Amino acid sequence: MPVKIGIIGGSGLDDPDILENRKEEFVETAFGKPSDALIHGTIQGIDCILLARHGRKHNISPTNVNYRANIWALKEAGCTHIIVSTASGSLQEEVKPGDLVFVDTFIDRTNKREQTFYDGKTPGCPKGVLHIPMHEPYSKGLREVLIETAKDLNIPFHSSGTVVVIEGPRFSSRAESNMYRSFGASLVNMTNVPEVVLAKEAGILYAAVAMATDYDCWRDTGEKVSVENVLQTFRENANKVTKLFLAAVPKIAKLEWADEIDELKSMVASAVM
């Protein structure tokens, strides 16, 4: 089946120049407006759509991102896959700033975000109550393609990890950071939930590439997390994610995804009450 790949860029990774034949489209969904224009284009002839999670001016805080509109807009545009980048703080010594982590599960610590399309109150929302399983939030097949691509490019990475998603926009206290470490988590960030949850509800295969930008604030030595350090690490390492996505997209397009997509859509249908 033909694929169309949505790319959601986090801080510093929303450069439309990665696409050829670019065309902007401003849309509105049943759940409101997405963070910015959908930028349609191609990568080696593969249809893609780029969306800046925080807006191209980075003026939308993690809590105020309209995650439902973002995912629904990509769904309505025909995306079969979504790959995303996300800035994260490392909770483990071996996950160094600049390393990529292909997260495979999450711990949700957010408390202000709409986490379902099936809310029963939005005009045009799907009918019923959806109890979506989350034992495997991220697409295994899509993660494997990204991991193999990182190997081919000799990019330092970790093939799995748990991400703790906090509400933000503030960073963690030291006590919180150590608590998250006690969970066995690898990373802490502010955006992966409800994005991954909504993608699953929408029947879209989703994978996240988390870049460690700092060591959060749990270490006794070294600099603590700050906006300045986060942005500096991103500027120095953003090319890794750009190269990864540019190389991964044609690999994704060459594979057959019908079975995995059908399985996901059947799971969603069976989870509606």
N, C-alpha and C positions, 0 to 999 in steps of 0.2 A: 504494500500500500504506500502511496506517496506520503512523505512526511513534511510537516511545516514546524519549524523549531522556534519557540519563543525564547528569548534571551533577556533575563531580567538582570540589569547591572546595578550593583551596589555602589557605595562611595568610591569614586575614582574609576569605575569600570562600566561606564555607560557611553563610551565613545562611538558615535554613529559611523565613524570612518571605517569600522570593521565590516560594514556592509557595502555592497555594490548596488547600483540602481536604486538608490534610496528615494523613498517617498513618504512624507509625513501624513498621518491621518489622525485627526482629533475625533474621538468618539465619546459617546455617553451610553452607559449600560443601565439595566434595571437597578443596579446597586450604586449608581452615581458615576462620576468621572474618574478615569484612571489617573495615575500620578502625572502623566504627561502624554504627549502624542505617541501613538504607535508608529514606529519607524520601520516601514516595510523595505525589504531589500533581499539580496542574495549573498551567499557565501559559496563560492565555486558552483554556482548555478542552483544551489539549494535554497528554497524559500525560507526566509527567517523574518522574525519581527523583534525589534529591540525596544525595550521599555525601561526607562530610568526609574528605579523604585522610589527614590526620594525626589523625583523631578530633576530636570537637567540643571536647575540652579541649586539643587540640594537644599530646598527650602521646606521639605516636609519631614517632620520628626518621625521616628519609628512608630510611635503610637498612632499618629495621624495619617499614616499611609492607608489608602483605601485598598486594602488587599483584595477584597471581594471584587471591586471594580477592575483591578488589574488582571486578576485571573479570569474573570468572566469575559473581559474584552479579548484576551488571548484565545479563550475558548470559542467565542463567536467569530473570531478571525480565522478559525480552522486549525489552530495549533494542536499537534499531536504529542509534542514533547516540550518541556520547559527545562532549560538549564540556567542556573543562577549563580552569581557570585555574592559573597557576603563577608563583610569584615568581622573578625572575631578576636577575642582575647584568649590566649593560651592558658590552660589550667594545669598543664603538665610540662615538666622541664624538657622532655624530649621533643615537644612540639614547639619549634623555634619560630620566632618572628620571620615571616617570609615563606614559611612552609604552607603547603596546601593540604587540606584535610577533606576527604570525601565522606562526609558524615553519613551514618546509617540509621541513627535514631536520635530522639530529642527528649528533653525534659522541659515542660512548659511552665514557666513562672510568670507569664503575662496574665493580666486581669481586666483589661479594658477593651478587648478587641472582639469584633464579630468573627466567629470561627466557623460559621456554616452558611451556605446559601439557602438552606431549608429552614428559614426562620419563621415562616407562617405569617409574616406581616408585611413583607416587601411585595408590592404589586409586581407580578411577573416571576416571582421566585418559584422554584420547584415545589411540588406538593408533598406533604407528608413530613415526617420527622426522620432524619437520617442518623443512624448510629454507625458511623464509618469505622471499620477496624483500622488500628494504627500499629499493629505489631511489626509491620515493615513499611514505614512511611515513604521511603525513597525507592525509586525504581531500581531494582537490582541490575537489570540489563543495562540501563543507562549509566549507572555508576561504573559498571565494568568497562564500558567503552571509554569513559573519562579516565579511569585508572590506567588502562592500557595505553592511552594516548600520552598521559603524563610520563609513563615509563619510556615510551619512544622518544620523548622530548628531553629526557633526563632532568625532569623537574622534581625537586625534593617534595615528597608527599607522604601522607599517611592514608592507608586504604580504608580506614574506618574510624569512627569516633562518635561519641555522644556530645551533642551540643545542648547547653542549657540556654533557653531563650528567656531573657528578662524584658520587663516592660520598657525600661529606659524612660527618658533619654539620659538619665544620669548613669554613671558607671557604678559598679558594685562597691560596697564597703569591703574592707579586708575580711571581716567576719563572714560576709556572704560569699566572697571568693573562696575562702577556705571550706565553707559548707559545700559549695559546688564541687570542689576537689574531693570532698568526702563521698560525694555521689559516684565518684569514678569517672566523671565527665572529662572530656578533652578540651572543650571550648565553651566560651560564653559569648552570646551575641544578642541582638535586639530585633531581628527581622524574620527568622526562618519559620516561626509560627506567628500567624496562621497560614502563611503562604503555602507550605507543604501540605497542610490539611485541606485547604481549598482546592489545590491542584488535584488531589486525590478525589475529592467530591466531584470535580469537573470531568473526571475520567481522562486526565492528561498525565502522561509519564513525566516524572519530575526528579531532578537530581541537583544537589547543591555543592558548589565548590567553595569551601570556607578558607579564607586566608587568615592565618594568625598574624596579627599586626603588633602584638605586645604580649607581655606576661600578666596582664590584668594587674592585681595589686597584692597577690598572696605571697610573693617572695620576700625574704628578708633583705636581699641585696638587689641592686639594679634599679633602673628607673620604673616608676609606676605609670599606669596607663594615663594618657592624656590625648587630647585632640591632635596636638602637634606631632606626637610620636606616631599615632595611628596614620595620619595623612602622609608623614614622611615614609613610613614603611610601605604604604600603598603606592606612592609615587615610584619607589625603588623596585617594586615587585609586580606592578599591575601588568607588565608585559607578559608575565608567566601565564596569567589567566587568559589574556588576549590570544596568545599563541595556542593555548590549550583549546579554546573554543574554536578558533579558526581551523585547527587540525581535526577536532572531534566531529564537527558538523558533517563533513562528507562521509566519515565512517558511520555515523548514525544513519545517514540516508541510505547507505548500502545494505543495511540489515533489514530483516523482515520482522515487523513489530505487531502484526495483526493479532497473534495469540495473546501477547501480554496486554495489549489494549483491550481486547475483548474480555479477558479475565478481569481486568480492572473495572470495566463498565458493568460486568455481571455482578461483581462484588458490591458496587454502589447500588444497583437495582435491588439486590437481595437484602440490603441493609436499611431500606426505607420501610417505615411502619405507617 
